Amino acid sequence: MKFSILHVTAPAPQGGLESVVRALAAGQVRRGHAVHVAAVVSPHNGAHPFVSGLERDGVDAVPIAVGARDYRAERRAIRDLCRSFRPEIVHTHGYRSDFVDGALARREGSGVVSTCHGFIERDLRGRFFQWLQRRALRKFDAVIAVSAAIQRRLQSSGIPMQRIHLIPNAFAPVERLSRQAARQILGVPDAPVIGWVGRLSTEKGPDLALKAFARLGRPEARLVMVGEGRQAEELRRLSESLGLGERVVWSGAIPDAGKFFSAFDAFLLSSRTEGTPMVLLEAMAGGIPVVATRVGGVPQVVDDSSAWLVESGDVGGLANALAKVLSEPGGTRERTQKALNRLQTEFGLEEWLARHDSLYRGIVRGIHPRG
């Protein structure tokens, strides 16, 4: 059974949500579905990396250039797309798309699905919008939670349990650069290199990564911080105050960052909150030893036999785990192999896509019983 699907999101230049939407849309195209992705973007930033990535993947991307709070124009654009494409399923991603566009798509006769990638409650405004999001999700046909922790949060928000579906993220293989080429582009020397990839904001714990690296006691090592965000300058000042100087490489945002994981001797995920982080799956696929905080969906992806897990906020624990990774190659190889085996058996792309197909099928048959 083939579907007409419209994904809707307000993307950052790159990130976990964006990687998931790209992998899902591209996979659905390969499976023969008619797929369009509406990307709500700023009218002033030129070509958007997310839109460009979708086009490289062979997915029809429709940029909707509206102001940050021009919800009326966004609704008009989504309404016009629904009337033009006639999607059987509108699949939203992120609190803006859930709240602004979900009810409209339902009025246009589409089945409405949301993937809840995580909750980021960094300020009062963010908490308010996520409250609106959770109220809106009560009327969706289905809500996908990418981790058990998010599933519990959705249940406590009053969303009917039978509409919540636990579908952890999957991994879409990427072509990687050689170790030498990746290091050359990143500008790191022939030395132990720890990689950190994410948004430079509180919930991702970049400050914890810097503090743990400062305690590592390996002056020859380098920490590569891949990403950008509102705390970039504050974090650079923190790095200087810790005396890290040129030992930290600030690479900024890198499209398709998974290609560069071959440069790393260890991958550090220091988040305070998570869903099912795509960067974790990318590190596992590349055979990179993982040191991660035990938050969100992380313990459902790796355990103490396949990674080094530390409690959230434990800077000393992160530093000790990194030291073990860099000094114990035998134990490191064993854990990375177990991580790779688990990735291949439990987080395969085709099974993930099939679960979405099954969910859509139930919704479409419920709305159009004779279809």
N, C-alpha and C positions, 0 to 999 in steps of 0.2 A: 504494500500500500504506500503510495507516494503522496507527499503533502506539499502544500504551498505554505511557506514559513516566512514570517517577518520578524527578525530580531531587532530590538530597539535598545540602545544604550547611549549614555553620555560619557564617552571614553576619555581616559587620560592618554597621554602619548604612548605609554606602555604600562604593563602591570599584570597581575595575576588574572583579574577579571577580563582584561583585554585578550590575554593569551587563551583563556577558556572559550571566549566567544569566537575567536578566530578558528580554533581547533574544531569547535562544534559546527560552525557554519561550513567550513571547508569539508569536513567529514560528511555532512549532510548533502552537500553538492555531489560528492563522489558516490553517494548512495542513491542518487537520482532524484532527490527532492528539488523543488523550485525554491530557492533561498535568496532572500534579500536582507541586507543589514542596514538599518537606519542609524546613523551616527550623529548625535546632537553635538555640534562642535561650535567653537567661537568663530565669528565671521572675520576675525582680524589676524588669524595665525597662519594663513596659507595652507598648504597641503598638510593634512594631519597624518602622522605616522601610522595610526590604527587603520585609517581608510586606505592608505597606500599598501599596507600589509595585506588587507583583505583582497585588494585588486591583484596583488602578486599571487595570492592563493586561488584565484579564479572565482571569487565570490562577488556578486553584484553589491557594491557598497553605495549607499545613498547618503551623502553628507547633508545634514540639516543645519545650516548656519544661522543661529539665532543668538540673541543676547543671553547673558547668564541667568536672567530672571524673566525672559520673554516666554512664559509658559503658554500664552495664548497662541503665539506664532508656532510654537512647537506642536501644540494640539492640532492646529489647522494642517500642518505638514503631515503629521501622522494620519490624520483623517483622510487626507488626499491619497496617501500611499495605500491605505486600507481599501479605498474605493477603486484604486487603479489596479493593485495586485490581487485583491480579494483573497488574502491569506486565510487559510483554515486555522492556523495557529499564529498568534502574536506572542513572542517570547521576550520578556523584558529582563534587563540586567541592571541592577543598581537602584538606589532609592528614588532618584529623580524620575527615571523611566517608569518605575512601579507606580508612583503616586500620580504623575502627570498624565501618563498615556494608557495605563491599564484599563481604566473604566471606559475610556473612549473606544478602545479596540473592542471591548465587549459589546458596546452599543452598536458597533458596526457589524456584529454577527460572528466575530472570530472567537475561537477558544483562546483563553488567556492563561499563560504560564509565566512564572518568574523563577529565576535562579537566585537564591539568596547566597551571595558569595562571602558575607561576613558583616559584622557590625562595627562601625568606627565611631565611637562617641567621644570625640576629642574636645567638643565645646558645646555650649547650650544650643546653638543653632543646629549643629549636627544631630544632637539628641532629639530636637524637635522634629526635624525632617524624618528621622528614622521612626519616630512615633507615628507620623503620618503614613510612612511606608507600611508599617505593620497593620495599621487600620485598613489601608487599601488592600493588602494581601488577603484579608478575610473574605473578599469577594472574588478572588481568582479561582479558576478551575483547578489549578495545581500550583504548588510552591515546592521547588527543589531546594533541599538543604545539602550543602556540600560536606557537612560534617555532623556527627551526632550532637555536638555542643550547639550548633546552630539549630538543629532539629528541635532540641529541648527548648531553646529560646523562642522559637516560633510557636511551639505548643503553648507556652506560658503567655503568649501574646493574644490568645483567643482565636487562633486560626484552627479550624476543624482538623483533627488529627488525620482523618482519612484523606485529606487533600495535601498533606505534607509527604514528600517522597525523598528519601535519603539516597542521593546519587553522588558519591565522592568524585572529584575530578579525575580525569585520566591523562595519560601522557601521549602527546603527539611527537614522534621522533623528529629530530632536526639534524641537519648536516652540520657537523662540528668542524671548526678549524683545527689545524694541527697545534700541538702545544707551543711550538716555536712561533708560529704565525700569530696565535692568540696573544702570546706574551709581547710580541713585537708591537702589535697594534695597541695593546693596553699600556705599553711603556713600562713594563716591569722587568727587573733583572733576573738573572739565573740564581734564584734564592727561593726559600720557602714562601709560598704565596697563599694567603687566605682570602677567599672571595666572599663578599657580602652583596646581595642584590635585592633592591626593593625601593620603596618610596621613603624619602627622607622625612619621616614624620613619626610622632611619638609611638603610635601603636606598633610600628615595625622595629622599634628598639635600636636604632642606629647608634644612639648614645651608649647603650650597653655594649655594643660591639667595640666601640672605641675604647671604653674603659677596660674591657676584657683583654683587648690587644695590648694595652699599656701594661698589663700585669703579666704578660706572657713570658717575659724574660728571654726573648730570642731577638736580639737587636738586628740580626741580619734579615729577619722576616719582613714581609710587606703585607699590608691589608689593602685590598682593592675594593673601594666603595662604588658600586654601580647603581646609579639612580639619581633622581633629583626630587626636590620637594621644598616645602615652605621653611624647613629648618636647616637648609643647606649652610647658610652663613653661620648660624649658631653652632652647628656641628664642626665647622672648620675652626671656629674659635676654641671649642672644647678640645679638638685635636692638638692645637698649639699649646693650650694650657697643660695638657698631659705630656708635652715634650715629644710628641710623635713626629713632628716635622715632615720630612720627605718619605718617611716610612709608610705613610698613608697615601694611596693614589686615588684621587677623585676623578673618576672617569666620566661622570655625568650619566645621562640616560643613553642607553645603547639599544637600538632596535634589534630584535631577535637575539637578546643577550645570551640565550642558551648556547649559541655557537661558540662562546668564549669560555665556557666552563672548563675546557681542556687546559686552560692556563693555571687552574687552581690546584693546590695540594690539599686543601680542605675547604669546605663550604660552611659558613656560619649563618645560622638563622636565629636571630636574637629577639624575635617578636614578643610583644606583650599580649597580642591577640591574633588569631588566625582562623581561616576556614580550612581548606585543604590547599596549602600553598603550592602553586605550580613550580616555583623555583626549587622546591624540595624534590619534586619528581624529576626535574631536569638534572639536578645534582646526582640523584640515584642512577639515572640512565647513563650518565657519563662516568660512573664508577668513582665519583668524588666522595671522600669521607665526609660525613655530615655531623656537625655539632649543632644541636637545635634545642630551643626551649620547649618544655612540655606544655604546650598551649593548644586550644582549639582542636582541630582535626589532626595535628601532628602525631599524637600517639596512635592514631588509627592507621597511619601510613608507615611509621618506623617504630621499632621498640629498642630496648637496650642491647639486643643481639645484632642489630643492623645499623645502629647509629649511636652517638653519644648524646643522651638526653639530660637536660639540666632544668631545674625549676625556673620559672619566669622571674627575672630580676636578679638571679644569682650570678653576679659578675665573676666572683672567684671561681665558681663552678665552671663557667664558660672558659675561663683562662686555663684551668686545669685540664679540661677536656681537649682543648686545642693543643696543649703541650703533649698530651698522650698521643694524639693523632700524628703529630710531627715526629715523635720519637719512637713509635712502636709500629713499624711498617707491617710486621706479621699480623698482628691483631687488626690492623687497619684493612688489609686485603680481605680478611675473613668477613668482616662486617660489610664492606662495600659489595662483596659478592652476594651476601644474603639480601642486601637492599635491592640489588639488581634483580635477583630471582623473585623477590616479592613484587617488585614493580611489574615485571612481565606477567606474573600469574594473577595479580589482583587489580591492576590498574590499566588493563589493556584498552586501547582506543575503540576497537570494534564492538566490544561488549557494552561499553559506555554509550556509544551511538545507538546501539540496539535498544538500550533501556529508554532512551529518549523517544525512539520510534514507538515503543510500546505505550509509553505515557501519552504521546500525541494521539495514538490510535484510539485509546479509550475515551479521550476528550472529544474527538471528532465524531465518534459513533454515538456519544451521549447527546451531542448537539444536533447531529443529522443522522437519526437512527437508520435511515434507508441508504445512506451514503456508503 
